[in-house]
Amino acid sequence: CAFPAFGISRNGASFLCMIEDGAQWSGITADISKRYTSYNTVYNTFTLIHGDPYDASDRDINAKYLFEEEIPEGKLRQRYRFLETDTVTGMALAYRGYLENGLLKEHAPVQENAPVNVELLGAVDKVQQRMGIPSTLPVAMTTYKQAKEILDRLTGDGFTGFSMSYTGWMNGGVNQKILNKVSLLPELGREAELTAFLSKAKAAGVDVYLDGLTSFARHSGLMEGFISVRDSAKYTTQENIELRDYSSIWYGPDDATDSYWLLKPAQMVTHAGVLSDAAAKYGAAGLAYRDVGSLLSADYDRKHLVTRVQSQALHEAIMRAARDRGQKVLTHKGYDFALALSDLTVDLDFDGGNYGIIDYYAPVYPMAIHGLRNYTGSSLNLAEDWETLLLQSAEAGAGLSFTFSAESAEALQGTFYSTYYGSDISLSWDRALRVWQSYQDSLGDLNRVLMTDFRREGALSVVSYENGAQVLVNWGYTDLEAEGVTVPARS
């Protein structure tokens, strides 16, 4: 459970439950009344004994399962707060008080203006002809030199207070090979060009986070120092964990893509150290972990069992080690423990998914952490709907994210990276800068201010801040009058 808290508000009262211990094994279930019971219900379940199916014999069609041999060590503990209010605001503020006195007691400095992160797309892999033989090779989308040019363009236009992350800058690109070492890509340029970009960013006061994948082995074999039998984590059946990307078309493993391997947690720690060393060598301000802090996995190897609780401790140790080195940390989506150790969290999920039963989403978690942490939603220019994501960001008091590539989106044709079509800088640059400037002018100075209230009146959301400011979000398709002003549709 990434954000281990849940509750119900009704008839002038509410309760809030915080899962203090055992969140690594828990999940939250909620349902409305009159489906199975006469009550609205919400509760969490703990899965302590994990099992996986295996084939005992080709002659036996019945499913067989192997389970963990012992119940893992640890505690299961929940803390309840009973509140004399039936508003989501009361629950959010109670949760914020809980976090301030615990997990976020010693929080990192929160920047003055709303955070903006610019992700640069380095290289992607694509099947190309080499001497008449189809080969998977890197294709440059943003070279080291072009990264510096984008930085110059932004600072030259007067934009400040933003950060940058560089994805796919080494080891084959976005579909990164195992991180036993860092190998720069000739397709992206020379080492001197990378260090020149990072030096220029440092001089301009722009933090650059170098992206890395530490928990997986993709396109990797003996030549890259990877041996699946030795380095892969195991299911409870003691089979090595081989994975495939998820298909949103048939809701299962995507057999059209190559499989990859989940690594043992000890490998993850080693690879995180390699990434940290590379960032120090090239002069980057920080590290952008694509998996640390957001993908918590166990290893059920009977000889070297690592539970999810132990895995979380390793994730925390990795982030603390980077911070002790003076390096900043960027995490994606993030569990609550990762939020506590991150300088910036991107891709924060504002709605948890499109469930047809939901009337509207209230920014409970953003209300709890706003003013305590820097966070953004996913990339605006990669979103299916810019407008909706922008409204969600404004309601949640979040910063903005953009993803740019210097090369045309035509270079992505024939690859599995259609999600990056919107990154083409020639197509999205002008609109992105207009949205960025408008958003900062309107909401930029609220990043350090605590939220005090949220209410929904039909299609209108009203978010109030400690300094008296209010943010009005019109989710409808007609103009609305509120608080003495006209709020345009979808604005």
NORMOGI-V420349 format. One record per pair of residues at least 4 apart in sequence whose ideal C-beta (glycine too) atoms are under 6 Angstrom apart, sorted by the first residue. I is the first residue (numbers start at 1). J is the second residue. D is the distance in Angstrom with one decimal. If there is no record, write none. Layout:
# NORMOGI-V420349
i:j:d
I:J:D
I:J:D
This chain:
# NORMOGI-V420349
i:j:d
1:23:4.8
1:26:4.6
1:27:5.8
1:28:6.0
2:335:4.9
3:336:5.7
3:365:5.6
4:19:3.6
4:23:3.7
5:18:4.9
5:95:5.6
6:17:5.6
6:28:5.0
6:42:5.1
7:14:5.8
7:15:5.3
7:16:4.1
7:91:5.2
8:40:5.9
8:42:5.7
9:14:3.7
9:86:4.3
10:86:5.7
12:86:5.2
13:86:6.0
14:83:4.8
14:86:5.4
14:91:5.7
15:80:5.9
15:82:5.2
16:81:4.5
16:91:4.9
16:94:5.3
17:78:5.5
17:80:5.2
18:79:4.8
18:98:5.7
19:23:4.5
19:26:5.6
19:78:5.5
20:77:4.5
20:79:5.4
21:75:4.2
21:77:4.0
22:26:5.8
22:46:5.7
22:76:4.0
24:308:3.9
24:309:5.1
24:312:5.7
25:46:4.8
25:47:5.5
25:48:5.7
26:44:4.7
26:46:5.2
27:45:5.6
28:44:4.9
29:43:5.9
30:42:4.1
31:35:5.9
31:41:5.3
32:40:5.7
33:38:5.5
33:39:5.3
33:40:5.1
46:76:5.8
48:71:5.5
49:67:5.2
49:68:5.1
50:68:5.5
50:236:5.9
51:65:4.3
51:67:4.0
51:236:5.7
52:235:4.4
52:236:4.8
52:237:5.0
53:63:5.2
53:65:5.6
54:64:5.7
54:66:5.9
54:237:4.4
56:60:5.3
56:64:4.8
66:236:4.9
66:237:4.8
67:236:5.9
68:236:5.8
72:307:4.5
74:309:5.2
81:94:5.1
83:90:5.0
83:94:6.0
85:90:3.5
88:92:6.0
88:362:4.3
88:364:5.4
89:453:5.1
89:454:5.3
92:364:4.6
92:367:3.7
92:368:5.2
95:368:4.4
96:368:4.2
99:103:5.2
99:104:4.5
100:104:5.8
103:340:4.9
104:340:5.7
104:372:5.1
107:372:5.2
108:343:5.4
110:374:5.9
110:448:5.2
111:115:6.0
111:374:5.9
113:161:4.5
113:444:4.3
113:447:5.9
114:399:4.4
114:443:5.8
114:444:4.9
114:447:4.8
115:344:5.9
115:374:4.4
115:376:5.8
115:399:3.5
116:162:4.2
116:399:5.5
116:400:4.9
117:163:5.0
117:346:5.5
117:376:5.8
117:401:4.9
118:164:4.8
118:402:5.3
119:165:4.8
119:167:5.8
119:403:4.3
120:142:4.8
120:147:5.3
120:166:5.0
121:141:4.6
121:142:5.6
121:167:5.9
121:405:4.1
121:420:5.8
121:423:5.3
122:142:5.7
122:167:6.0
122:168:3.5
122:169:4.2
122:188:6.0
123:138:4.2
123:140:5.4
123:168:4.8
123:173:3.4
123:185:5.4
123:187:5.8
123:188:5.9
124:139:5.5
124:173:5.3
124:174:5.2
124:415:5.6
124:417:4.9
125:136:5.1
125:138:5.9
125:173:5.6
125:175:4.9
126:139:4.7
126:415:4.8
127:134:5.2
127:136:5.6
128:137:5.0
130:135:4.4
138:173:4.8
138:185:5.4
138:187:4.9
139:411:5.7
140:187:4.4
140:188:5.4
141:405:4.0
141:407:4.8
142:146:5.0
142:147:5.6
142:405:5.1
142:406:4.5
143:188:4.8
143:189:4.7
144:188:5.4
144:189:4.0
144:193:3.9
144:194:4.2
144:197:5.4
145:189:5.5
145:193:4.9
146:406:3.9
147:197:4.8
148:197:4.0
148:200:5.6
151:201:5.8
152:156:5.7
154:159:4.7
155:204:5.1
163:207:4.4
164:208:4.8
165:209:4.2
165:211:5.7
165:288:4.3
165:330:6.0
166:210:5.6
166:211:5.9
167:174:6.0
167:211:4.3
168:173:4.0
168:174:3.9
170:182:5.1
170:183:6.0
170:184:5.5
171:176:4.8
171:177:4.5
171:183:5.5
172:176:5.8
172:177:4.6
172:219:6.0
175:218:5.3
176:213:4.7
177:219:5.3
177:220:4.8
177:224:5.3
178:217:4.3
178:220:4.0
178:224:5.2
178:226:4.8
179:212:6.0
179:214:5.8
179:271:3.8
179:274:5.3
180:225:4.3
182:278:4.2
184:191:5.8
189:193:4.1
194:282:5.8
195:199:6.0
195:282:5.5
198:208:5.7
198:282:5.6
198:283:4.5
198:284:5.3
201:206:4.3
201:208:4.7
207:285:4.0
207:286:5.9
207:328:5.8
208:284:5.2
208:285:5.6
209:286:4.5
209:287:6.0
209:288:3.7
209:330:4.3
210:279:5.0
210:284:4.7
211:288:4.2
211:290:5.9
212:275:3.9
213:290:4.8
213:291:5.8
214:268:4.8
214:271:4.0
214:272:4.9
214:291:5.9
214:292:5.9
215:263:5.5
215:268:4.8
215:291:4.5
216:260:5.4
217:226:4.8
217:261:4.4
217:263:5.9
218:260:4.3
220:224:4.2
220:226:4.2
221:226:6.0
226:231:5.7
227:231:5.7
228:232:4.8
228:240:5.4
228:261:5.6
231:263:5.7
231:267:5.6
232:240:3.9
232:241:5.9
232:261:4.7
233:241:4.9
233:262:4.7
233:264:5.2
233:299:3.9
234:238:5.3
234:300:5.4
234:301:4.4
235:239:5.0
235:241:5.9
236:300:4.6
241:262:4.2
242:259:5.1
242:261:5.8
243:260:5.7
244:253:3.9
244:254:5.6
244:259:5.1
245:254:4.7
245:257:4.8
247:252:5.9
247:254:3.9
257:416:5.9
263:267:3.9
263:268:5.9
264:299:5.4
265:299:5.8
265:306:4.7
265:311:5.4
265:314:5.2
269:314:5.7
272:318:4.3
275:287:5.8
276:322:5.4
279:284:4.1
279:287:5.6
279:327:6.0
285:328:5.4
286:327:5.1
286:328:3.1
287:322:5.5
287:327:5.8
287:329:6.0
288:330:4.2
289:293:5.8
289:331:5.5
291:295:4.4
292:315:5.4
292:318:5.4
293:315:5.7
293:331:3.9
293:334:5.1
293:338:2.9
294:332:5.0
294:333:4.5
294:334:5.5
296:308:5.6
296:311:5.6
296:312:5.9
298:306:5.9
298:307:5.4
298:308:4.8
298:311:5.8
299:306:4.3
306:310:4.9
306:311:5.7
316:337:5.9
319:329:5.2
319:341:4.1
322:327:4.5
322:329:5.5
328:343:4.2
329:342:5.0
329:343:5.5
330:344:4.8
331:338:4.7
331:342:4.5
331:345:5.4
332:346:5.9
332:347:4.7
333:347:5.0
334:338:4.0
334:339:5.2
334:345:4.7
338:342:5.7
339:345:5.6
339:373:5.8
344:374:4.8
345:375:4.5
346:376:4.9
346:401:5.3
347:378:4.8
348:375:4.9
348:377:5.8
350:377:6.0
350:392:4.4
350:396:5.3
351:361:4.6
360:456:5.9
363:367:5.5
363:395:5.5
363:396:4.5
366:370:5.5
366:396:3.8
366:397:5.7
367:451:4.6
369:373:4.8
370:397:4.4
370:451:5.0
371:448:5.6
371:449:5.8
371:450:4.3
375:398:5.6
376:398:5.3
376:399:4.0
376:400:5.9
376:401:4.5
377:389:5.8
377:393:5.0
377:398:5.3
379:401:4.6
379:402:5.7
379:403:4.2
380:386:5.4
380:389:5.8
380:402:5.9
381:402:5.5
381:422:4.6
381:428:4.1
381:432:5.6
382:403:5.3
382:422:4.8
383:389:4.4
387:490:5.6
391:473:5.4
393:398:4.4
394:471:5.9
394:473:5.6
395:461:5.2
395:473:4.8
400:439:6.0
402:432:5.1
403:423:4.6
404:423:5.6
404:425:4.7
405:423:4.3
406:425:5.8
407:411:4.9
408:424:5.7
409:421:4.6
409:424:4.0
412:417:5.1
412:420:5.9
422:428:5.9
425:429:4.9
428:432:5.2
435:439:5.9
439:443:5.9
440:444:3.8
446:465:5.8
449:465:4.7
449:466:5.2
449:467:5.2
450:466:4.5
451:465:5.9
452:464:5.1
452:466:5.4
453:464:4.0
454:463:5.3
455:462:5.2
456:461:5.4
459:475:4.7
459:476:3.1
460:474:5.7
460:480:5.4
460:482:5.5
461:473:4.2
462:472:5.8
463:471:4.5
464:470:5.2
465:469:4.4
472:482:5.7
472:487:4.9
474:480:5.2
474:487:4.2
474:489:6.0
474:491:5.5
477:489:5.0
478:489:5.4
479:486:5.6
479:488:5.4
479:489:5.6
480:487:4.9
481:486:5.8
482:487:5.8
